[in-house]
Amino acid sequence: MVDYIVEIEHVNKTFPGVKALDDVSFNLKSGEVLALLGENGAGKSTLMKILSGVYTADSGGIRIFDEKVRELTPKKAQEMGVAIIHQELNLCAHLSVAENIFLGREIIRSGVLSNKEMNKKAKAILDRLNIDISPDTIVGSLAVSKQQMVEIAKALSLNSKILIMDEPTSALTSKEIDDLFEIIRKLRGEGCGIVYISHRLEELQHIADRVMIMRDGRYITTMNYADTTMQEIIANMVGREIKQKFPRMTMKRGKKILEVKNLNAGRQVKDINFNLYEGEIVGIAGLMGAGRTETTRAIFGVEPKESGEIILHGKPVTINKPMDAIRAGIVLVPEDRKKDGLCIKLSIRENIALPNLDILSSPTGVVDKKKEKATVDKAVADLKIKLPNTEVDAASLSGGNQQKVVVSKWLARNSRVVMFDEPTRGIDVATKVEIYNLMNDLKKQGIGVIFVSSEMQEVLGISDRILVMCDGKITGEFDIRQATQNLILEYATKFENKTDTTAVR
């Protein structure tokens, strides 16, 4: 008989208008990595929030270390050895690494905060995980990847034996992912049970022992990872076979829409030159810190430009702020959808309508409610956004559906250039395909698409042309027929040279 450290039996959870969990059971063994998989909205995060005490189940039972738990609160869960590392980091940017690790459990000696002792204990935890960060470093000064490591150290400082990781690699480089996997293997060897939630299915081969799959709030199946295939996993997740992971559409390139000339903005946008044509998708590849995001933000008017020209349909346009770009027909779907792309406390209707008030209002400034409803309903239908109604808050939607809302608000306008920054980060395989199909639909309409992605296979699978950036510069430009993973990596590490991209076609 298998001894489980967590057993959840027949749990149900309903929110207004949505049954998030429908008779779900779950178990976790000591010293294993259980991959919890499913599309956005499948109920994975809700189930884990019940295990960590954030939500209370409507019905069902929970046993942790064979102890039946009746009223599980976050504090109680923590005391029982449960720790959760959320996709959105929960750190205080103005405090040090040690202060964050011991937040709420500060070490006090003679009524005085003992920073020395906290630093010493924090360093021991960091050293145990081979994390090279000084405990007195201010968290806000760290890269997101390092902050992720601090979250793990914080969880382990609680002597957690049940560790939940929700999309832990979404902001990490390949080297940092390797380091994280090494930490996971170390913890597994020490008897820690780990629930690993990720949409990057290729990662599972390195760490997963078992796979549990959910769909539409229901339990589907649990399998040993070694005994299954990726096709089986995906088919169970989406309820059907996905025949084409990267649906490519080939069409004749049209007229030049956009020309960026000698664009400079800050330290990470240096003399950027490229063209964009009707009906093409241009992918921007490069390592973290290459300046890809900063380039899209400079074009959109978020980052102040020092010099350079942006030419749309053969005419120079002045873009000093995002509204200038929006009115010109250039829009951006930002990397951080919650921080920069949505007002999460507003409804879906309000999120879609807000940037479009100029086209939804009468000359006197009154919103045409009939026009607003038609625009919002069409946007929701076109992108197949899953929601009970358009009045629910954006915060209540899954990550993939939030991403669709961000895209939908721009498609309500006559936008000619759509820029996507990491559009599929943190969303499931089926929703990724919907985003790719959306890009293809824009392409068919003669709209130019630019997208930034850290996933090499995605860039190679969807782009018609690829720009490679390194150290704030474009170091290479390739037609998709030329591009290979090795070639892109070669140009992504050209820190001193700058290729004349007009010569490479």
Order of alpha helices (4+ residues) and beta strands (2+ residues): beta-beta-beta-alpha-beta-beta-alpha-beta-alpha-beta-beta-alpha-alpha-beta-alpha-beta-alpha-beta-beta-alpha-beta-beta-beta-alpha-beta-beta-alpha-beta-alpha-alpha-alpha-alpha-beta-alpha-beta-alpha-beta-beta-alpha
